[in-house]
């Protein structure tokens, strides 16, 4: 019985602490969520920063990602409607460059 229990309860992610860089994603939508999920599943960063002018949609997508935290190792996720949440990013992904020009 103990062997069956050990087989059922396995760690699907490594427990080792691997330090990566911060990634900032500008914009919200389906493309952003697909990219964010890929980043999370591959464990590419310790922190994700989301920037968008639509605070409601931004909060909704941030909470949706945080709801997956029991299933994977989750980095720190921050969001804001201005660029102050993304200093020190090594990578910035702009899903809609027009938003950058308007703001």
Residue frames relative to the residue before (quaternion, step in Angstrom):
aa qw qx qy qz dx dy dz
X 1.0000 0.0000 0.0000 0.0000 0.00 0.00 0.00
X 0.6444 0.5278 -0.3244 0.4484 3.59 1.00 -0.83
X 0.6309 0.5365 -0.3346 0.4497 3.58 1.06 -0.73
X 0.6379 0.5165 -0.3210 0.4726 3.57 1.02 -0.79
X 0.6453 0.5235 -0.3154 0.4583 3.56 0.97 -0.88
X 0.6572 0.5071 -0.3069 0.4656 3.60 0.97 -0.84
X 0.6531 0.5055 -0.3159 0.4671 3.57 1.04 -0.71
X 0.6744 0.4982 -0.2960 0.4576 3.58 1.03 -0.73
X 0.7525 0.3148 -0.1776 0.5505 3.58 1.05 -0.74
X 0.1807 0.7715 -0.5804 0.1880 3.55 -0.03 1.33
X 0.4492 -0.6438 0.5376 0.3078 3.53 -1.19 0.51
X 0.2643 -0.7866 0.5421 0.1329 3.54 -0.71 1.06
X 0.7295 0.2756 -0.2122 0.5890 3.57 1.25 -0.19
X 0.5565 -0.6105 0.4357 0.3574 3.55 -1.13 0.56
X 0.4305 -0.7080 0.5055 0.2403 3.54 -1.12 0.67
X 0.4997 0.6639 -0.4245 0.3596 3.58 1.26 -0.18
X 0.3964 -0.6981 0.5413 0.2499 3.55 -1.04 0.78
X 0.0210 -0.7847 0.6186 -0.0338 3.54 -0.63 1.17
X 0.2452 -0.7930 0.5421 0.1312 3.56 -0.61 1.10
X 0.0399 -0.7777 0.6269 -0.0239 3.51 -0.80 1.11
X 0.6053 -0.5728 0.4174 0.3622 3.51 -1.26 -0.15
X 0.5834 -0.5656 0.4640 0.3529 3.51 -1.39 0.24
X 0.1334 -0.7700 0.6210 0.0606 3.57 -1.05 0.84
X 0.1587 -0.7791 0.6022 0.0719 3.55 -0.94 0.94
X 0.1196 -0.7786 0.6144 0.0438 3.56 -0.97 0.93
X 0.1898 -0.7904 0.5780 0.0710 3.54 -0.74 1.13
X 0.7427 0.3269 -0.2869 0.5091 3.54 -0.74 1.12
X 0.2199 -0.7432 0.6125 0.1554 3.55 -1.34 0.23
X 0.4255 0.6925 -0.5157 0.2711 3.53 -1.22 0.35
X 0.7641 -0.3914 0.2630 0.4402 3.52 -1.34 -0.09
X 0.6394 0.5218 -0.3329 0.4561 3.60 0.98 -0.77
X 0.6512 0.5169 -0.3080 0.4626 3.57 0.96 -0.87
X 0.6732 0.4900 -0.3057 0.4617 3.58 0.87 -0.89
X 0.6286 0.5184 -0.3411 0.4688 3.61 1.01 -0.71
X 0.6661 0.4898 -0.2976 0.4773 3.59 0.95 -0.86
X 0.6576 0.5131 -0.3106 0.4559 3.58 0.93 -0.88
X 0.6482 0.5082 -0.3200 0.4682 3.59 0.96 -0.80
X 0.6412 0.5140 -0.3236 0.4689 3.59 0.99 -0.77
X 0.6450 0.5174 -0.3154 0.4656 3.57 0.96 -0.87
X 0.6775 0.4930 -0.2898 0.4626 3.58 0.95 -0.90
X 0.6860 0.4964 -0.2935 0.4436 3.57 0.86 -0.93
X 0.7126 0.4244 -0.2523 0.4984 3.58 1.09 -0.68
X 0.3772 -0.7544 0.4648 0.2693 3.59 1.27 -0.17
X 0.2510 0.8288 -0.4667 0.1797 3.57 1.01 0.82
X 0.8152 0.1543 -0.0861 0.5516 3.62 1.12 -0.33
X 0.4533 -0.6556 0.5310 0.2876 3.52 -1.32 0.36
X 0.7972 0.1294 -0.0564 0.5870 3.56 1.20 -0.45
X 0.1361 -0.7553 0.6376 0.0668 3.53 -1.08 0.90
X 0.0938 -0.7805 0.6168 0.0407 3.56 -0.95 0.91
X 0.1425 -0.7881 0.5966 0.0523 3.57 -0.80 1.05
X 0.0711 -0.7866 0.6133 0.0067 3.56 -0.97 0.93
X 0.2572 0.7358 -0.5998 0.1807 3.57 -0.89 0.99
X 0.5155 -0.6548 0.4574 0.3103 3.58 -1.15 0.57
X 0.6514 0.4837 -0.3075 0.4973 3.61 1.20 -0.48
X 0.2552 -0.8264 0.4855 0.1273 3.57 0.01 1.35
X 0.6289 0.5518 -0.3433 0.4268 3.60 1.02 -0.71
X 0.6864 0.4628 -0.2730 0.4900 3.54 0.88 -0.96
X 0.6235 0.5540 -0.3221 0.4479 3.56 1.06 -0.81
X 0.6783 0.4770 -0.2880 0.4790 3.58 0.90 -0.91
X 0.6398 0.5409 -0.3217 0.4411 3.57 0.98 -0.82
X 0.6979 0.4557 -0.2797 0.4764 3.57 0.89 -0.87
X 0.6138 0.5374 -0.3478 0.4621 3.59 1.08 -0.66
X 0.6663 0.4891 -0.2948 0.4795 3.59 0.95 -0.91
X 0.6222 0.5431 -0.3427 0.4477 3.60 1.01 -0.76
X 0.6625 0.4829 -0.3055 0.4843 3.59 0.99 -0.77
X 0.6619 0.5117 -0.3081 0.4529 3.57 0.98 -0.80
X 0.5915 0.5708 -0.3714 0.4317 3.62 1.14 -0.49
X 0.6492 0.5102 -0.3220 0.4632 3.60 1.19 -0.37
X 0.4188 0.7592 -0.4318 0.2485 3.58 1.26 -0.10
X 0.6303 0.5246 -0.3840 0.4243 3.67 0.95 -0.49
X 0.7111 0.4789 -0.2530 0.4483 3.59 1.17 -0.48
X 0.7977 0.1308 -0.0805 0.5831 3.60 1.20 -0.22
X 0.5818 -0.5439 0.4542 0.3992 3.53 -1.27 0.31
X 0.1781 -0.8378 0.5142 0.0444 3.54 -0.47 1.24
X 0.3365 -0.7201 0.5626 0.2276 3.57 -0.87 0.89
X 0.6339 -0.4789 0.4183 0.4403 3.55 -1.29 0.04
X 0.1063 -0.7902 0.6021 0.0413 3.58 -0.82 0.98
X 0.0132 -0.7843 0.6196 -0.0294 3.56 -0.77 1.10
X 0.0509 -0.7948 0.6042 0.0261 3.56 -1.16 0.54
X 0.0633 0.7833 -0.6138 0.0751 3.52 -1.18 0.67
X 0.4774 -0.6589 0.4894 0.3137 3.55 -1.23 0.35
X 0.7156 0.3285 -0.2678 0.5553 3.61 1.23 0.03
X 0.6436 -0.5774 0.3694 0.3405 3.55 -1.31 0.27
X 0.4278 0.7277 -0.4525 0.2875 3.63 1.21 0.11
X 0.6476 0.5262 -0.3326 0.4394 3.61 1.16 -0.38
X 0.7397 0.4391 -0.2369 0.4516 3.59 1.19 -0.13
X 0.3006 0.7299 -0.5714 0.2245 3.65 0.82 0.75
X 0.7902 0.3211 -0.2366 0.4653 3.55 -1.11 0.65
X 0.4043 0.7107 -0.4858 0.3091 3.59 1.19 0.32
X 0.3394 -0.7254 0.5642 0.2009 3.52 -1.09 0.78
X 0.7757 0.1379 -0.0761 0.6111 3.57 1.24 -0.43
X 0.0520 -0.7700 0.6356 0.0175 3.57 -0.96 0.92
X 0.1379 -0.7878 0.5991 0.0362 3.54 -0.74 1.16
X 0.1235 -0.7936 0.5942 0.0430 3.58 -0.64 1.14
X 0.2613 -0.7989 0.5238 0.1382 3.58 -0.39 1.21
X 0.7816 0.0942 -0.0593 0.6137 3.59 1.17 -0.53
X 0.2634 -0.8117 0.4982 0.1536 3.62 0.00 1.24
X 0.5490 0.6112 -0.4058 0.4003 3.62 1.15 -0.43
X 0.6006 0.5684 -0.3571 0.4344 3.60 1.07 -0.72
X 0.6382 0.5310 -0.3291 0.4500 3.59 1.02 -0.75
X 0.6772 0.4999 -0.2930 0.4534 3.57 0.98 -0.83
X 0.6682 0.5109 -0.3011 0.4493 3.58 1.07 -0.75
X 0.7361 0.4322 -0.2484 0.4579 3.62 0.89 -0.87
